[in-house]
Amino acid sequence: MPIPGPHKISLMVPNPSAVATMELALERFGGVVSSFIRPLENGRESWIIELYTDGAPRYDHVNEAVIEGALAAYIPAPDFILEPLPAIDWVAENQKSFQPIRAGRFYLHPSHDPAPPPPGAWPIMLDAGMAFGTGEHGTTLGCLLQIDSLALRRRAPKRILDLGCGTGVLAMASVLAWRGATVLGSDIDPDAVAVARANAGRNRLAGALRLVQADGLAAPALRRGGPYDLVIANMLARPLRALAQDIARVTAKDGRLILSGLRADQQTGVLAAYRRNGFRLETRHVIEGWATLCLRRGGRRLP
């Protein structure tokens, strides 16, 4: 039984690329994440990653995330330390440094920011809490830009699924981009679903989307909601490849799919998995080494 209260997760990885991948894998536990270089006795360097949470994550859940991150980074799974901390509101401290973010027409800002949004912007008030997705990471930013780009087209999706919704930011962005669409968000982590529901309430969007806890696409609520005209999946490359067939089953013919959470050098393997299942690449964004892909089921292939 974990000790209640804030905790710190600490581990060491061998290179900067692994830092970015492991941070993405760990940020599902929320809180403040930082990394720094540590010189080794042999003249080489390693990188220390520290994540401060405002709750007590289970050891087995952290272990699964570390293994998943290591596989995505092509490194051996590192040892980690999970330890309790003094009762300081680490998330609140982190939120003080969260500055408003502009992503196309979307304007993400923390609840403590009193400044009005720019004219014509789609504002989303957001507090990360125990979930991932404040728009600061290149993956979330890339997804927002893809949603904004799709919203400029005439054909609006009627059924939308945000798979692995985290804070709910992409589900809320979909509601703002396509008023009247049926939007469903899911996450395997119950804390993430709770945070997403709270954020939807803060933005007065709770009645416009449904949020459920689900592992992959096995939940009846997800199966009943399809086929989806747009599916958004912001997760790591390995689970994206594993879910390719299941995602294809719930995506409508000519439906679109936004994928992110993969490094630029992982695009080929992920694209191959989805091309085998009838998808074709339409557009892509690469931000700080992270790729976001927009695909169409049965669409025209892009070189």
N, C-alpha and C positions, 0 to 999 in steps of 0.2 A: 504494500500500500504506500504510494508516494506521500511524502510530507507536504501538507498544504502550503500554499504561498508561492512567491516568486522563486524561480530556479535559473541556473545557468548551465548551458550546454557548451562544453569546450572540446575541441578536437584540432588535429594538425593535418594539413594536406601538403603535397610536395610542389605544387606549382600554381600560378595565378589563375589558369583556366579552371583548375579544380576548385579554387575558391569560389568563383562565380556559380559553378554548378552546385556545389554543396550548400551555398547560401540559399539558393533557390529551393533545394530539397528541404532545408530546415525551416524556412520562413513560414511553413504551414503552422508552426507552433507560435507564431506571432512574436511581438516584442521588438527589442533592440538587437540588431545584428552588427557585428564589427569584425574586421580582420586586420592583422598586422604581420610584418615579416619578423621571423626569429632566426638569427644567425646560428649555424651549427658549428661544431668543433672542427669539422673537416673543411671549413671554408665555404660550404654550400649554405643554402637558405631553405627554410620551410615557412609555411604560412599558418598562423593560428587563427581559428575562427571561434568567436564567442557569441552566443545567443542568449539574451536575457528575456525570460518570459514572465508574465504576471500570474501564471498558474503553474500547476504541477503536471507536466506531461508524463505519460507512462513510459517506463524504460523501454518496453518492447516496441512502442510506437516510434520512439527516437531511433532505436536500433534499425527498424525497417527503413526509416528515412535516410539514415546514414548509408545503409547498404544500397538503397536506390540511387542516392547521389553518387556513390563511388562507382557503381556500374555505368552511370551516365557520363562520369568523368574519366572512365577507363583507368581507375586506380584501385589498389586493394582497399577494402573497407577499413578505415582507420579506427583505432580505439577512441572512445570518447568518455567524458566525465559529465555526469548529470548530478548537480548538487544544489541544495536549497540556499536561498539568499535572505538577507535581512528584508523586512517588509517595507520596501521602497517601491513606489509605483513606477517601475521602469518604463512601462508603456506610455504613461503620461509624460515622463521625461523625454521620450523619443518623439511624442507627438508635438512637443514644443518646437522641434526642429523640422517638422513636416511643413513645407511651404507649398502654396498653391501650384498646381500643375496644369498646363494647357496642352490638350491633345486634340487637334482639330477644333471642333466646336465644343468639345467637352472641357469643363473647368472643374478640376478636383481640388477641394479645399478642406482643411480640418474644421471641426466644429468650433474650435476656439478662435477661428479667424473671422473678425467682424466685417472685413472689407466686402463690398458688394461685388457680384460677378461682373465681368465685362459685358457690354451690350451684345445681345444675340447669342451669348454662350449658353450651353446646357450645363447648369451647375450640379455637382454631386458633392454633398457634404459627407465626409468619410473619416472614420476613426478605425484604425486597423485592429486594435485589440488583439485577440488570439488568432487572427487569420491573415493570410497573405493577399496582398493586392491593394496598394495605395496609389498605383500609377507611376511610382518612382522607378521601378525596375523596367528594363527594356522590353520584357515580355508583355507586361500589362499595358505599357504604353503602345507597343506595336498592335495589340488587339484593339485598343481604343481607336487608333488611326484606321485600322481596317474597317471597324464598324462605321466610323464617320464616312469613309469612302463609299461603303455599300449604301449608306443612307442617302447618297446623292443620286442613286439610280431610281428609276420609276417603279420598278417592281419591289414591293415591300414584302418581307417575309411575314407570314401569319402565325407560324409556330416556331418558337426559338428555344433552344436548350443551351444553358451554360453549364458545362460538365466540369466539375471541380471548381465551384464558384468562389471559394475563398471568402473575401469580404463582401461579395455580391456586386462589386463595382461593374463588372461587364454585363451582368443581368440588368442592373439599373440603367446602364448606358443603353442597352437594347430597348428598354421601355421608353426612354426619352427619344431615341432615334425613330422608333416605330410605334407611335401611340395606337392602341387598340390591338396590338399583337398579343398572343398568349405566350408568356415568358416563364420558363421553368428553370430554376437553378438547383444544382445538387452538389453535395460534397460528402466524402467519406467521413470527415471529421465533424462530430456534433458541435464542437465549439465554434468551428467555422460557420456552420449553419446558424447558430445563435447570433454570432456577430453580424452575419449577412441580414438576418431578420431585423436586428436593431438598426442597422444602417438604412434598410429600406423604410423603417418607421421614421427615422430622422428626416428622410427625404420625401416623406408623404407618398411613398410608392408601394407600401405594404399590400394594398389592394390590387396592385397592377401586376404582381408576379407571385409565383409560388416557389417556396424553397423547401427542399426535402433532403434528408440524410440518405445517401445511397452509395453503394460500392459498385463503381463502374456503371454499367447499363442494365444490371440485373433487377433493379427495383421495379415492381409493377407500375408505379406512378410514371416512371420514365418510358416504359414500353407503351402504356396507354396514351401518353401525350404525343407520340409520333404518328406519322413520319414528320420530321422537322424540316422546315425550309432553311433554317440556319442552325448549325451546331457550332459552339465555341468550346474549345478544349485547350486550356492553358496549363500544361503539366510537363513533365520531363519526357525526353525522347523515347526512353524504353517503354513506359506505359502507353505513349501515343502509338508506337508500333504494335503493341500487344492488343490495343483496342480498335485497330483499323477495321477489322471485319464487323465488329459489333456496331461501330459508328456508322459504317456503310448501311447496315440493316435499318437504322432508324432515320437516315437522311433521305428526304424526298428526292425523286428524280428531278434533276436540274437544281437541287438544293445546294447551298453553299456551306463550306466548312472553314472555320478559322482555327488554325493550329499554332500554338506557341509553347515556349518552354524548352526549345531546342537551340543548341549552339549552331552557329552558321555552318560549321563543319559536319553537322549531323543531318543536314537537310536531305542529302542523297538517300540515306537509308530510310528516313521517315517518308519521303515522297514515294519511294519504291513500294512501300507497304500500302499506301493509299492508291497509287496507280493500279496496283493489282486488284483493288476493290472498286475500280470504276471512277476514280476521281482524277481530275486534271487541274494543274496549277494555273491560276489566273494572275495573281499578283503576290508580291512579297515585300516585307520591310525587314531590314537588318539594322538593329540599334544596339550599339555597344557590344557587338559580337553575338547578339541573340536574334534569331530569325522568327518572323511571324509570317505564316503562309495563308493565303486565301485560295481554297480549292473549290471546284464545282463538280458535282457528281454528274458525269456524262458530258462535261463541258469540253471546249476546244483546248487541246494541249498547247502549252506555252513552252518554247525551247528553254 
